[in-house]
Amino acid sequence: MTWKYVASLVAVFSWVAAAGAAEPIVRYAIVVKKDVAAGPWGQVVRFLETKHQGKTFAYSTSPEDVRKEVGAYHPRYVCFVCPPTEHFPDFAVVANKFCRTLDDDPYVDAIWGILTGFDEAHALELAKAEPIVIRRAFTKTLGPWLNWVPEGDYVTEWTRDRGELGVKKVGQEFAVKSGGPTTDADDARYVHKLMAEDRYDLIIGSGHGGHHNWLLMYPTGRGFLTAKEGQLRVTAPDVDLPLAASRPKIYWAVGNCLTGVVNSGRNSFRDSYALAWMRNGAKQYLGAVQSTWYELNWNMADWFLKQEGRWTFAESLFLLRQWSHYLLAENLVTGRDRQGTMFTDEIFVLYGDPALDARVEKAREPALTETLDIRETGDKDVVRMTYRVKVNFVGEGNKRTAEKFGGWRVFSYLLPYQVRDVKVEETDFAKVVCPGETLIWDAGKGLTSGDVRQVRFTARRLRD
């Protein structure tokens, strides 16, 4: 992808109303091992080809065998089709590098995910997933996140806050209340009760996790949600309850270690926590394939939750990766902070079809109002784009867009199609980077509520 830096400040120009744009070209690449595509899993590959008008790239020994061909195809999505016997901690590193090196810039070049399952029939079921609208969420971390969905429930994960609950009702603000579980056994029963009602479109988990389980309290406790042979159970002292669900949902293991390890040398896919949830309604699962000590993935909320349905779950992860690489490229993070950003960016993996449309239902004004005006210039395939952002909300806490950091300094936006030959005409951002399908802006300082910035540039639409 062609990308261009702009380092000078230019005066603000007047904003024009949005205009219609050409239909986006969305290319979908399926990357799969030849012997996998030739066997029973071939039905999954063929379904994806039909569903997304996709193109298959089959390799003999490694995805690297087809990297140049995939790069020449310029996909928006890359779906790696893998049987559950793959060594996923290693494959996640391979897939991440693959999708960063489809061209010569250092940014991620495609929205990618890994489609697997207990067997080919399960994987085919996941491939057939219909769009998911997130209206009701469950979280055991950061209860205020529920303010960005219509409704939901919160149960604390912290042992220091035992007894704390929260609820978000339609049209109301999230409210914390007391009177919740005060023991591991009561917490396990309470979580089981909520989960068994099977009303959630989104589940968010944090705290200690492993290949086959989630510790329900942090930092210590004796209550677990455990997977075995594709089944889920909630256990604690004197508690052992089976859990089954079927409602289509998204599972976001935002702060859990290791639950993304579907299969490895020591851990069989048959007891995978991620796969068990994918057998119980989860159509996409985002988790870590290594132990994590850093909060980078938490920042994905800035796209997935706080933009009120503007971006899908997979798009939000992609935009987070673009944003985090900008922080590294511009040396905005140093020391342990830099090490953590580099580390976390590689270990979170999206399972499921990366093109699945899964997004929150709008419940309030988004944190940012973003608009993109596209107009034809008269030159073949050259368009003039005007992007504008207005800040509506600045949150609290340690996230890099929070008040502690001065507000929204750096952010990323997904363009409707891939572009090259970018030429910035006017901007009041300090810097703009445009790696293909993404616009990344740096205001030079944090933007707070009411602040407005924009950029106007011409670009050539990539067609082949």
N, C-alpha and C positions, 0 to 999 in steps of 0.2 A: 504494500500500500504506500502511496505517496503521502508524505506528511511534511508539514511546514510550521516553523516557529515564527511567532510574531512577538517582539519584545518591547515595542514602543507603545506608549499611550496616545490615543487619538481622541479628539472631541466627540462627545455623544451626538448621534444624529437622530432624526425623527423616525419613529416607528410606523410601519405601514401594515395594513390589515393582511391577514393570511390569504394566500392564493392557492389554487389547486396545483398539485404536483403530479408528475408522471408516476405510474404504478411502479412500485419497487420490484426489483428482480431479486428473488430469494432463492438462492441455490442451497441445496441440501446434500451433503456428502455423507455416504455411509462407508465407514472404514472397518474392514473385517478380514480375518485370516481366511485364506483360500479354502482350507479343509473345513472350516466352520461354515462358510457359505455354501459349500458343496454338500453338506449333511443336512440333518433335520432343522438346524437353525437357519437354513436358507429361506424357509418360509417367513421368518421375521424380516430378513433382508428384502425379500420381494414385496412384502407388505409396505415397508417404509418407502421403497422405490415408487410404489403406486400412490401412497398417501401424500407424499411430499414431492412427487415428480423428481425424486432424488437420483443420484448417480453413485454407483458402488465402485469402490476402490479396494480390491482384494490384494493382500500382501502374503508373501510366503513365510517370512521369518519375523519381520517387525514392521510397524507402521511406517518407519523410516523409508521402507522400500517404495512407498507411493507418495511420499511427502511432496515432491516436486509436482507430480501430476495433480494432487489435491490443491496445491497452491495455485496452479495455472487455472483451475476451475473457479477460484475465488468464491468459496462457499460462505454463506452467512452462518450456516449450522454445520457442525461435524458430529455425527453420531457414531461412536465406537460400539459395535455389537460384539459382546463377549460372553461366552459361557461362564457359569459361576465358578468354574475351576481355575480361572485366571488368578495370578498372584496380584491382587489389586493394589497393594501399597507400591509395588514397582511399576505397575501399568499406569497408575495415576501420574507418576513422574514423567513417563514416556508420553502420555497423552497431552500433558500440560506443555511440555517442550515442543511437541509436534505442532500444537496450535499457536505457538508463539513464533514459529519459524516457517510459516507458509509464505512469507515474503521477507524482505530485508530490513524491516523496522523492528524495534524491540517489543512492540505491543502485541497483545493477543489478537489473533486474526480471525477468530470465529467463535461463536457461541457453541460450546461443546458439552457433551454429556456421554455417559456410558450406559447403554441399554443391556441389562442382564436380567436374570431371573432364576428361579429354581430349576427350570428347564425351558425348552423352547416354547412350550405352550404358555407358561407364565410370562415370558418375555413378550410374546405376541399379544397377550392381554394388556400389558403395559403400553405396548406400541399403539394399541387401539384406544387409548384413553381419550376421552372427550374433554373439552375445555373446562376448567375449574374456576368458579367464582367464589372467592373467600369472603364469607359473610360472618362466620363465627369461628373464633380461635381459642385455643387453650395454650397457656404459657405457664411454665414453672420458673420463669425468670423475667425480670423487667416488666412488671405488670402494666406500667404506663404505655407500653407499646400497643396495648389494646385500644387506646384512643384513636388509632389509625384504622381500625376495622369497625364494622357496625356493632358487633357485640362479642363477648367472650368471657372466659373465666381464668382466674389466676390463683395459683397456690404457691406459697413461697418455697424456695429450695433451700434457704438458709436455716441452719439449726438455730442461729441466734434470733431468728424471727419466727420461730414456731408459733403456730396459731394464726398467722396472718393470711388472709384471703383477699380476693378482689373480684369485682365484677364490672363489666362494661355492658350497659343496656343501650338499645337503639335510641339515638338522639340525646344521650346523656354522656357525661364525662366518666372516665374510669374512677371507681371509688374503692378504697381499701377498707377492710373491716376486720375485726378480731373474731375470736370464737371458733377458729379452725382447728385442725388436728394438732395435738401436742405430743404425740408419740409416733415412732416409726410405724407401728401397726395401724394407728388411726390414719396416718397420712397415706399409707398404702391403700387402705380401704376407701378413703375419700377419692384418691386419684382413680382407683379402679371404677368407682361409681360413675364419675364423670366420663371417663373413657368408654365405659360399657354402654352409655347412653348413645354413643356414636353420632353425635351432632356436630362434630368439628370438621371444618374444611382446612384448618391449619393447626399443626401441633408444633410448639417450640420448646426445645429442651436444652438444658445446660447442666453443668456440674460434671462429676466423674462419670465416665462411661467406658465400656469395653467392647470388644468384638461382639459379644452376645448379651450385654446387659446395660442398664442405666441405673445408677445409684440415685434414688429419688430425693435424698437430702444431701446438702453440701455444707462443710467438707467431709463429714462422716455420718454414717447412719447404717441401718440394717434393713432398709426397705429397697426392693429392686423391682424393675420391670425387665423380665428376662425372656430371651428367645431360645427355643429348642425345637428342631425339626419343623421350622416354619410356624410354630405356635407361640403365643405370648402368654406369660403368667406374671401376676403381681404377687410378690412374696415379701414377708416380714415375719418377725416373731409371732407365731400362732396365726399367720395369714398365708394362704396359698390359693389364689383365685385365678381361674383361666380368664383370658381376655380375648374377645373376638370382635372384629369390626369390619365393615364393608364399605362405608361411605367413602367416595372418592375424596382424597385429601392430599395435602402437601406436608411433608415432615421436614422440619428445619432443626437439625441438631446443632444449633448455633455455637454452643460452647462445650460440647461433649468431646472427649478424646475417643478415638478408635472405633466409633460406631460405624464409620464408613468402610471398615475393613471387611468386605464381604467374604473374602477368602484369602488365606495366606498359608505359609508352611505349617504353622501350628494350629491354625483356626479354620475349621471347615465351614463352607458356605451353608451347610445344613443347619448350623446354629447361629447364623448371621442375624443380628438385631435389625439391620437395614432391610434385608430380604424378608424377614418376618413381617415387618410393617408393610412392605410392598405386597405381601400376601393378605394384608388386612386393610386394604384400601388406599395406601399411599401410592400415588402415581409418579411422584418425584420424591427423592430423598437426598438431602444434602448433609454430608457428614465428613469427618476427618479420618484420614487413613494413618495418622500418627498421633501421638500424644501432643496436645496443644496447651500452651501457657500464655497465649497472646490473644488480643481481642479483635484482630482485623476483621474477621467475618461478621462481627456485630455491626460494623458500619454498613453492611448490605441493607440494613433497615432504611437507610437514607434514600434508597431507590425503591425497594420492594414495598415498604409500608408507607413511608412519608410522602411519596408522590401519588398516593391514592389511586392505584391501578394503572398508572401510566406505563409501567414496565412489568413484564412477566417475571416469574421467579428466576428463570434461566437468564433472561436479559439483565436482571439485577446483579447476578453473580458476575456476568461478563463486564458490566460497567464498573463494578467494584474492582475487578482485576485491572482495568484500564487506569482507574484512579490511583490504585496502590502503586502501579508501576511508575506513574508520573511522580509520585512522592519520592520514589527511589531515584529516578532519572534526574530529578531536580535537587537532590540532596536535601529534601525537606524533612527527612527523618535520619537520625544518626544513632550510633551506638547500639544499645540493646533494642531501642525502638526500631532501628533499621533492620537489625537481625530478625526481629519478630515479624516485621512486614514481609520480608523475603520468605521466611519460613512458612507462615500461615498461607500465603498466596498459593503455595504448591500442594498443600495437603488436604484442602477441601474439594470434594468430588460430588458432582451432581449425577445421580442415577435416574434413569428414565429418559424419555424422548426430550431432547433439548428444545424442540420446537413446540412443546405443549404450551397452550395458552392458559396459564394459571396466574391470576392476579386478584388483588383485593377489590372488593366493591367499595366505591367511594362513600366515605362516611363524613367527610369534612373538607375544608379547603386544604389543598396540598401544601406542603412546606415551601415548595417553590412553584411559581407559575412560570412554565417554560413554553415558548411558542417558537415555531419554525416556519418562516415564510419562504416559499420557493417559487422563483419566477424564471421563465425561459429568457435567454439573452439574445436569441436569434442565431447564435453559433451552434453547430451541431453538437448535441450532448452537453453543452455548457449551460449551467444554471447559476443563478445568483441566489444564495441562501442568506437569510437574515435570522439569526437566533437571538432571542431575548429572554432574560430571566429576571423575575422579581421575587424577592425574599418575603415570605409571609410568616415564617416561624423559625426561631432559633431555640434549640433545646438546651437542656442542662446535661451534666455528666461529663464523662471523659472522652466521648466521641469527638473526632476532629472537626465536626461541623457544629459543635456545641459552643456555648458562651465562653467556656474556658479557653477556647482557641480563637475567640473573636468572631465566630460565625462561619459562614460558608465561604471559604477561600478558594478551594479547588473542587471542581465537580466534572462529571462526564455525562454526555447525552448521545443517544443512539440515533444516527441519521437513518433515513428510510432506505438508503442504498449506498453502495460503495462508490467513493469518489477518488479522484486523483487531481494533480495539477491545481492544488488549492492556492488561491491568491486572495489574501485578506485586503479588503478595501478600506474598511473603517472599523474601529473597535475601541471600547473603553475598558477592556480587560488588560491586565499587565502582560499576559501571554496566552496564546491559543495554540493548541496542538491538534492536528486533524489526521489521525492514523486511519485512513480508509473510511470505515463506517461510523467512526466515533469522533465527536467534538469534545475536546477536553479543555476547560478554561481555568485560568488562574487569575483571580482578581488582584493578586498582590497583597491583599489584606482581607481579613474576614468581613463578609457582608452580613448586615443585620437587617431586621424587619423593615421593609419599605425600600431597601436599596434595589436599584435596577441597573443592569448592565446588558450590553448587546454587542454583537459582532456581525459584520456583513462581509461576505466573501463570495468569490466565484469558484466553481469547481467543475471538472469534467466527469460526467457520470460514466462509470465503468460498465461496459456492456459485454465484454468478452475477456 
